[in-house]
Amino acid sequence: MLIVGLAALPANAVITGSIAIDASVQSSGYYDYGYGYPDYGFGYDYGYGFGGYGCFASASPSSIYAGESTNIYVDSASYGSYVDCGNGLPAGFLGCVMGSCTYSCYYPISGSYYASAYSSYGTCSPAVVNVLSSYAPAPQGTDVTIVVETAAAPTPVPAPRICTDGTPWGMCSTNNPLYCRQGRLIQKASQCGCPSGQTVQGDSCVASTCSEGTPWGECSSIYQGQLCNGGRLVEDAVACGCPSGKVLNDGICVDARPFCTINANSPQRAGSPVSASVQYADFAVAPSSVRVSCGNGNEVIASCSGTSGRGSCSASCIYDARDYPRAYSLTAYFNGVTQCSSSAEIVAPIATQGSVLARVTYCDSGAVANDASVSLVQSGAVKYVDSHGEAQFKSLAVGNYDLEVTAQGYDTARVSTSVEAGRVSVASACLRKHVAAPASPCGLQARLVSPVNCPSGTTQAFQLAITNTDNRVVNSSVAYNSPYSVSGPAYLVLNALESRIVTATVSHDSDLTGAVLASVNLNNGACTANVVVPLCVSSGIVLSVNDAEKNALPGSRACYSLNVVNRGPSEARVQLSANGDYSSSFGIERILLASRESRNVEYCVDVSNDGKGQHDFVVRAVGTSNEAEATVRLNVLRADGIYSNFGVACKEIDAGNAVFYQPIVLTNDGQSGDYTAEVSGLMPAFITQGELYNFEKAGRRTVYVGVRPSELQEGRENHVTLTVSREGRVFLQQDLCFRVEGSFASFARLSQSRVSVRQGESTVVLLQVRNTGTAADSYSVSVVPAFNLVTVDHQELTLQSRQDSVVEIMVAPLEDVRPGEYVVPVRVYSQGVDPAYDTLVKEELLRVTVLEHVKPTSLDFMITASEPEFRKQDGELLAEFTVSVRNNELESAETVLTLEGVPSNWTYAIAPNRASIAYSETKDFKVVLHANGAENANTTIAARLTHEDGRNTAIPIVLSSEKARQALGATGLFTLEGEDSLLLLLLAALIVIGIAIYAKTQALKDELPSYRPGEVAAALRS
């Protein structure tokens, strides 16, 4: 029996015409044993279904229109089936009731499809879905004839789909908790279970005990007050009580009486004592002492004063040199029961000493002197210069110092400098070749008595000692050579063996920079004496280090903060450089400093993986006026001995846990002894059992790092540093990473759910996607199916929490797309909900109505014509003009230009007469008319443009007779041009002569009667 329903027809309608209905969908089994239920759209086939497949699928309704969905029912003795709609699109799961699971399949295109199902029994019998092209109800009064065509071909059976281990799609693998999803094995413990000894947690399997061995649901015997909940320790005071020193109060643990507090007078500089004041109250017996842990491995026993009800204890902690600033944990213990904690911040000590860096060059060449020795006069210390001509004296008290520089074959040079706390003072000196005193009679000698002081203005004074070593009077001239003006005596008269002090002054510019020299020449006629005077630069570039000593581990980086100051009077360009045992870099290498400007620069050293020991690095700042340098020290700490099993990956934390404890196993491959484990960083974290007493070599210890997820940022990485040290030396420094699993939620909405667009045109619909969860998520936007008329501008996007974005969906049906209504599902998938596959979080239905393209009846072209111009050529009158055509339609077109209303005796030519004109393009058509007779009267013609589809338009063109006559050379009835003008003049003369003869003849006629015969001829001859 076949029932066909017709809607929207009047009761008296006569049904004619033809409707083809494919009835092959009534059963999915062998037709010999099938029982059809048309009302529900599925068929039972016990022979085909259970005998061959163990399950069967059916569709209801089995016939739909394109753009609609149908339900696929899978009847099987086992849940967990998978449905393939047969058109490449995934099926949506709707639920299972009484052994029958329901799915939804969407069919956007007409045709016949086989919906296949797979269950634990294997491949199910398929269901056939007929999708009609479109729904078009018959108009009122239409005659329709019903013709039923039944397909006799058997339904083909699709090949089963399996995963790599042979598991059918949609089924659990024998290796639980694996599940076969669309050809890929994923973990799905919630459906497939877990192996022995493991427990289901979501879709994963976890151990049935917590990290320290406590079974699920029981209280930890190691950590009092902690419950093993889902494989993780959480605080549960009601079930497990409270830790030592705390009591249960309204379901939470609070500090038990007695209690204490500790305060520290921090921050303090390294080397200065930190006073820890411990206050206690409500003790049963007044404590006599308290044990205070300073946080650096040292402990102090402090005496207490007061009563049992209230009192105080005072302790003092000393901290050695480490990286600064640094915070240490202070903890006070009363009889091992009551304890309280605080922190002490230690900053770098104040520098009380400085250094002197001597830089030695040769005066004559300016080259580096690498064979000189430098003596510090105040202490007698002697150092030899290095390959850079430099020697440094460190740890000097603040004050003034004198340096003497000597080298073989050179005169001794002396220079003075001042030492400031925490700074490196640079003292420059140059060596002159030693010149033996001239033999008699030349006994003139000169030397620099007082060096030039750094100027505070624009003048510099210096003194020379000039000696006459002869036993006679010497007259000497004095000459000065300097880029600046020098004033001093020009002539000296020295008595026998006389010595005299001469003072000279140099006047220079206010922005004096660089190494500038002045020379003094004395000449007595027999010999000369020369003295070179270096001009000092007022201050210049100063380089200092805020923290000159750092500790670092092999394979890490140590960074120093440098301060560069331009104390000169003008702008300076500074180049930074450094040398040392390891590679290093600056945050910025070239600096432009204004006068008195300072700049902080970061200088970082990369420690090699095998680095060890102590290393010094010299940092230089070279400016236009001078060079400055500073020395930094790097202590490479031991990194071997202690290892952990934490790894480098981020640990995932459940946001629902009150406290999460991460066990970390430490292995000692170094020396036996007492160690301290601590955590530090911006992330709030704490460590249990931080004191590792008697940690033997080859032994293992487990420490627990506690983290409260509520204090961390969800969905982001949170870092803390684990440090294991002993006696101030670091044996392990490791980064620990934790990530709190954030919540995933999203919102998506179309700007409009219905749009209408014509064939060949386009429109845009906006899709708003917002991440309403607490974790960052990546989304993919797809159009199902991927119609050729709908495209998405960007299908992948990543949004942070509370961030939204807009996706453009372009709807552009081609001209061959059939008019009608299309339902386009727009789906948004989340990639963060389940990393194994994309999760559908939102489906919006976009209903697109494609309208028939209406061809325009008029031609949207702009046509203009130039003013016709006339000219005469080869005796013919020609008219010329240009027709310009612009295409304002969206597509290119083939066009033809013709003229209408042209007199029959005229001819014309158009170049070109046809052309292809693209959108917004303009083409010119040149028209030439053979217009003889146009001078007699104005003539109106038409220029008509015809489109290839038959549409056309025309414009009138007027040919002026006046312009035609002007082209012929006259403004009236006649024309005068060239040879025609001469002929016309001759004709006019003949006419005048003829008129004169005619007048004379008429006059003679009147006189003929009075003439005798023969007199008429004589009169005419006269």
HELIX and SHEET records of a PDB file:
HELIX    1   1 TYR A   46  TYR A   53  3                                   8    
HELIX    2   2 ALA A  189  CYS A  192  1                                   4    
HELIX    3   3 ALA A  237  CYS A  240  1                                   4    
HELIX    4   4 PRO A  709  GLU A  711  5                                   3    
HELIX    5   5 SER A  961  LEU A  968  1                                   8    
HELIX    6   6 GLU A  979  GLU A 1007  1                                  29    
HELIX    7   7 LEU A 1008  SER A 1010  5                                   3    
HELIX    8   8 GLU A 1015  ARG A 1021  1                                   7    
SHEET    1   A 2 ILE A  19  ASP A  22  0                                        
SHEET    2   A 2 ILE A 146  GLU A 149  1                                        
SHEET    1   B 2 TYR A  35  TYR A  37  0                                        
SHEET    2   B 2 PHE A  42  TYR A  44 -1                                        
SHEET    1   C 4 CYS A  55  SER A  60  0                                        
SHEET    2   C 4 GLU A  68  SER A  76 -1                                        
SHEET    3   C 4 SER A 100  TYR A 107 -1                                        
SHEET    4   C 4 GLY A  92  VAL A  97 -1                                        
SHEET    1   D 4 SER A  63  TYR A  65  0                                        
SHEET    2   D 4 ALA A 127  LEU A 132  1                                        
SHEET    3   D 4 GLY A 111  SER A 119 -1                                        
SHEET    4   D 4 TYR A  82  ASP A  84 -1                                        
SHEET    1   E 4 SER A  63  TYR A  65  0                                        
SHEET    2   E 4 ALA A 127  LEU A 132  1                                        
SHEET    3   E 4 GLY A 111  SER A 119 -1                                        
SHEET    4   E 4 GLY A 122  THR A 123 -1                                        
SHEET    1   F 2 LEU A 178  ARG A 181  0                                        
SHEET    2   F 2 ARG A 184  GLN A 187 -1                                        
SHEET    1   G 2 GLN A 198  GLN A 201  0                                        
SHEET    2   G 2 SER A 204  ALA A 207 -1                                        
SHEET    1   H 2 GLN A 226  ASN A 229  0                                        
SHEET    2   H 2 ARG A 232  GLU A 235 -1                                        
SHEET    1   I 2 LYS A 246  ASN A 249  0                                        
SHEET    2   I 2 ILE A 252  ASP A 255 -1                                        
SHEET    1   J 8 PHE A 259  ALA A 264  0                                        
SHEET    2   J 8 VAL A 274  ALA A 281 -1                                        
SHEET    3   J 8 ARG A 310  CYS A 317 -1                                        
SHEET    4   J 8 GLU A 299  GLY A 306 -1                                        
SHEET    5   J 8 SER A 289  SER A 293 -1                                        
SHEET    6   J 8 ARG A 326  PHE A 334 -1                                        
SHEET    7   J 8 THR A 338  VAL A 347 -1                                        
SHEET    8   J 8 GLN A 268  ARG A 269  1                                        
SHEET    1   K 3 GLU A 390  ALA A 397  0                                        
SHEET    2   K 3 GLN A 353  TYR A 362 -1                                        
SHEET    3   K 3 VAL A 424  LEU A 431  1                                        
SHEET    1   L 4 VAL A 382  TYR A 384  0                                        
SHEET    2   L 4 SER A 373  LEU A 376 -1                                        
SHEET    3   L 4 GLY A 399  THR A 406 -1                                        
SHEET    4   L 4 ALA A 413  VAL A 419 -1                                        
SHEET    1   M 4 LEU A 444  SER A 450  0                                        
SHEET    2   M 4 THR A 459  ASN A 468 -1                                        
SHEET    3   M 4 SER A 499  SER A 507 -1                                        
SHEET    4   M 4 SER A 485  SER A 487 -1                                        
SHEET    1   N 4 TYR A 491  LEU A 494  0                                        
SHEET    2   N 4 VAL A 474  ASN A 481 -1                                        
SHEET    3   N 4 VAL A 516  ASN A 523 -1                                        
SHEET    4   N 4 THR A 528  LEU A 535 -1                                        
SHEET    1   O 4 ILE A 541  VAL A 545  0                                        
SHEET    2   O 4 ARG A 557  ASN A 566 -1                                        
SHEET    3   O 4 SER A 598  ASP A 606 -1                                        
SHEET    4   O 4 SER A 584  PHE A 586 -1                                        
SHEET    1   P 5 GLU A 549  ALA A 552  0                                        
SHEET    2   P 5 GLU A 627  VAL A 636  1                                        
SHEET    3   P 5 GLY A 613  VAL A 622 -1                                        
SHEET    4   P 5 ALA A 572  ASN A 579 -1                                        
SHEET    5   P 5 ARG A 590  LEU A 593 -1                                        
SHEET    1   Q 4 ILE A 642  SER A 644  0                                        
SHEET    2   Q 4 PHE A 660  ASN A 668 -1                                        
SHEET    3   Q 4 ARG A 700  VAL A 707 -1                                        
SHEET    4   Q 4 PHE A 686  THR A 688 -1                                        
SHEET    1   R 5 LYS A 651  ASP A 654  0                                        
SHEET    2   R 5 ARG A 729  GLU A 741  1                                        
SHEET    3   R 5 GLU A 717  ARG A 726 -1                                        
SHEET    4   R 5 GLY A 673  SER A 680 -1                                        
SHEET    5   R 5 GLU A 691  PHE A 695 -1                                        
SHEET    1   S 4 SER A 746  LEU A 750  0                                        
SHEET    2   S 4 THR A 763  ASN A 771 -1                                        
SHEET    3   S 4 ASP A 804  VAL A 811 -1                                        
SHEET    4   S 4 VAL A 790  VAL A 792 -1                                        
SHEET    1   T 5 ARG A 754  ARG A 758  0                                        
SHEET    2   T 5 THR A 839  LEU A 851  1                                        
SHEET    3   T 5 GLY A 820  SER A 830 -1                                        
SHEET    4   T 5 ASP A 777  VAL A 783 -1                                        
SHEET    5   T 5 GLU A 796  LEU A 799 -1                                        
SHEET    1   U 3 PHE A 861  ALA A 865  0                                        
SHEET    2   U 3 GLU A 876  ASN A 887 -1                                        
SHEET    3   U 3 GLU A 869  GLN A 873 -1                                        
SHEET    1   V 4 PHE A 861  ALA A 865  0                                        
SHEET    2   V 4 GLU A 876  ASN A 887 -1                                        
SHEET    3   V 4 THR A 922  HIS A 930 -1                                        
SHEET    4   V 4 THR A 907  ALA A 911 -1                                        
SHEET    1   W 4 ARG A 914  ILE A 917  0                                        
SHEET    2   W 4 ALA A 893  GLU A 900 -1                                        
SHEET    3   W 4 THR A 939  HIS A 947 -1                                        
SHEET    4   W 4 ASN A 952  LEU A 959 -1                                        
END                                                                             
